[in-house]
Structures are given as C-alpha cells and as structure tokens.
C-alpha cells in the first residue's frame, strides 16, 4: 500500500520460528475507529483525552514480563533435566583398573555445575508463581480504579524479568558445557533453549534499563521511608530499617533468614 513499508529483519541467534519485522507509515491517515484507545483517547471533535495514568500504558509489557519469568523457569528446568540425565548415563575415566568408569555425575565438579541450577529452577518457579498471583491481584485493583500498587508491580516485573533471564541464560550455558561435545549438538536441544532464554535479556525491555527502573523505585521507596510515608508490602521492610535498630541476634528459622536478607538489603 502507498505510504506503508513493511519487511522482515532476517535470521537471529534464536527464536527464528518467530517472525520479527518492521512497519513504517509515511503520511498515512489512520481512521479513528482503528486507533488503540484503551487508555488515552481521541474524541470525534479531535480532542485528546489523556490516560488516567501514564503507567497504564505499561500494562501489556508488564504482563509479558511476568510471563517471561514463568517461561525462563520452564526452560531452565528443561536444560537442567537434560544435563542431569546425561550426567547419569555418561561414564568417563577408569579411576581404578578393572572397575567400571564412573558416571560423570559422581564427579564433584559436575555436581557444582548442576546442583545449584536445580535449586535455581525451584527458586524461579516459586518467584514466577508469586509474581503471577500478584499481577492478577493488582490487575483486579486497577479495574476498580485503584492504581496505588501499580508502580510496585512495575518494579517487581522489571527486576524479576531481568534477573531471571540473565541468570537463566548463564545457567543454561553451564548445563550445555556440562554435557561436553554432546551439549554443542543441536539434537541436545540445549543450543536452541539457550537461544530462547538469552533473547529474553533483550526483548520487552533491555535488562540494564529494567534494573535501573527497579533501582529508581527503590530509591523512591527509601525516600518515602525516611519521610514517614507508608510503603507498599514488598518494600515495607525499609520502614523498619529507618525506625529501629536492625542489628539483631541470629534466628535459626525461615523467618530469621528472610529478616536477615531484608536487613542486608536495607543496608
């Protein structure tokens, strides 16, 4: 069509089954009924009605970021499963003459590579479930006009998307290397899995930018805490750091571990 340019950008490191392209408009008039006006609107007389909150435009991106955390947890689980099963059947090096070669999983260095990533799978899975529930709760509040916790959701989605995608990509590469030459083969599915997860470090917000968004939220929360303003639940621990002495005796319990992490985070 005249004034419209469209094209495909070419092959990528991964996700080549997904089409990515570009779309450009040059002096093209878009009919009002075809405009995306869920939040901001243009009335029939041409009047522009601003969105109730600029942050509402982040809604779709926040949803995708929440889903990315779930996806990364699943991809890492797949990679760890492949590497662990491979390590259980692959044998190498006759340590004692006449005895069978040991499974490579018996080597401590292999355990150091894989066991922490098994734990990471569980941590990411629990974090993804928690973030998904939080997203649904805050979305329900938004539908009722309550936008108080929207910045909190934005910061959490930014943080977990960037941390999980970066840590997940590194962990999957570790799993690939743990499988030796077989891990480099496409039939292991590890190269494709790595390509999918490392892409998540860039799309829906480049990780450095998202971490800066999280830092900005935390700086604002700290300022609110020092000003006596009530904080949202996930950063409420900062209030305790301001109003009380955070040096405590160690409590050997789950709550004690959580409190210790909060004290360290509060500085």
N, C-alpha and C positions, 0 to 999 in steps of 0.2 A: 504494500500500500504506500501511496505517496506520503513522504514525511516520516515514515516509520522504518527504522533499521533494526534488524534482529539477526543474531548469529550465535554460533556455538563456540566456546572458548578453547576447546581441544582437550587432549588427554591430561590426566592428573596423576599424582602419586598413588592415589587410591580413589575409591568411590566412582569408578568410571562407568558404572551402570546408571549413575545419576546424571542427568543432563544439566549442565550449567552453561548459561549463555548471557547475552547482553541484549538490552532493549532500549532503543533511543527514539525520542519523539522530536520532530523538528516542525514547529508551527502547526501542531495537530490540536484541534479542539475536542475536548472530552465532554460528552453530554453530562449534564448534572446528575441524571439518574444512574450513570455508570461510575460515579465517584465513590470512593470508600469513605463513608461518613458516619462511622460508628460513634466516634467521639467528637471531633471537630466537624462542622457542617457549613455548607453554603446555601443560603436561602434562595428562593426563586427570584427575589429582587436583587440578588448579588451580595447580600450582607453576609459577612463571615462571622460565624459563631465559634468562639474558641472552646477547646475542650475543657471540661471542669478541672482537669489536672493534666499537666504536661506528661506526668508519669504514666498515665493511662495508655499512652502510645507504646509503652514498653511491654504491654500485656502479652502480645504474641511471642515476643522474644523471650520473655520470662518463662512462658510455657515450654518453649523449645529447649531452653537451658535446663529446666527441670527434667525434661525427658532425656537430655544428653547424659545427665548423671546416672539415670537408670540404664541407658544403653552402654555406657562405659563399664559399669559394674558387670553387665552381662558379657561384654566382650572380654573383659579381663578374666572372668570366671571360665570362659571357653579356653582362653590361652593357657591358663594355669592347669586346667584339666588335661589338655593335650600334653603339656610339658611333664606333668606328674605321671601320667600313664606311660609316656615314652620312657621316662626315667625308671619306671618299674620293670620294663621289659628289655631295655637296652643294657647289655653287660659289656664290661671292658676291663682289661688288665688282669692277668693272672697274678694275684698277690702272693699266693703260696703254691709251689709246684704241685701239680696233680689235683688241685682243688678248682671248682668252677669259678669262672670270672664273676665278680660281684656285680649286683645291679648298680648302675651309676647313682641311684638314689641313696645308696649306702655311703657315698662319699659326702663328707661334711660340707665341702664347698658347694655341692649341688643342693644340699638342704638349705644352706644360707641363701641361695638364689631363689628357691621356690617357696619355702615355708612362710617367709614374711609376706609374699604375694598372695598366699592362701588367706592370710589374715586380712590383707587389704581388700580382697573380694568381699569378705563379710562386712568390713567397715563401710565400704562404698555402698553395699546393698542396703544396710541399715540407714545410712545417711540419705540414700535415694528415696526410701520408703517414707522417712520422716519429712523430707522436703516436699514430696508429693502430697502428703496429708496437709502440710502447712499451706501449700499452694491452693488446695481446694478450700480450706477454711477461709483464707484471706480473699479468695475469689468470691466466696459467698458474701463476705462483708462488703466487698466492692459493689456487688449487685444491689446492696441495701444503701449504698451511698457512703459507706464508712471507708475512708482511704487512709486511716491512721497508720496501718501496718504495711502499706504498700512499699515505702522505702526500705523497710526491713526485709521484705520478700525479695526486692530487687537486689539488695546487698548479698543476701544469702545465696540467691541463684547465681549471681556473678562469681562469688567465692567458690562455691562447690563445683560449678561448671569448670572453672579454670584449674582448680587444684586436682579434681578427679581426672580430667582429660590429660593433664601434664603427667601426673603420677601413673595413670593408666597406660599411657604410651610408653613411658620408661619401663614399667613393669612387664608389658608385653614384649618389648625388645629383650629384656632379661630372659624371659621364658624362651624366646626364639634362640638366643645364644646358648641357653642351657640344653638345647636339642642338637647342638653341633651342626654339621652339614645338612642333616635332615631338616632342621629348622629353617634353613635358607630355601628349601624347595617349596614351590607353590602348593604342592599336594599336602603339605603340613597345615595349610590354611593360616599359618602364623604371619606371613608377609601381608596377606590380604587383611587380616584382623588389625595388624599394626597400621596399615594404611587408613582404615576406617577410623581408628581412635586418634591418630595424630592429626587427622583432618579436623577433629573436634576442638583442637587447640586454636584453630583459626576462625572457623565459621560460627555465626551467631555471637560474635564479639571476640576479638583477639585477646588472648589471656592476659597480657600485660595491662591492657586497657581495663579489663574487668577487675583485676586485682587493685588497680588504682581507684576504681569505683568503690570497692569494698573498703579500702583504706580511708577514702573520703567519708564514708558513712561512719566508720569507727571514730575518726577524729571529731565528727559532729556529735556522736554519742558521748564521747568523753567530755566535750564542752558542755553538753546538757547535764551530764552527771555532776560536774563541778558547779553548775548553776542551780542545782537542786531540782531540775526538771525530771519528771518520771520517765523512765526508759522503757522501751519495748522488751518483752520477755527474754529474747536471746542475748541481749547486752545488759540486762539488769544487774549482772554481777559487777559491772563497773561502778554502780552506785555504792555497793558495799566497800569497794576499794577506796572510795573517796571519804566515806563516813566512818570507817572503822579501821583498826589495825589489822592488816591481812596476814601478819605473821602468826601462824597457828601451829600447834603440835600436830604431827602427822597422825591421820586417822586411817587405819588399815581397813578400808571399806570402799565400795564403789563410789559412794557419795564423797568420801575423802579424796579419791582420785580426781573426780570431777571438780571438786573445790580447789584442789592443787593446780589443775590446769587453768582454772579461772583466775587464780591469784597470779600465776605466771603471765597470763595474757594481759592482765590489768597492770603488770609492771610493779 
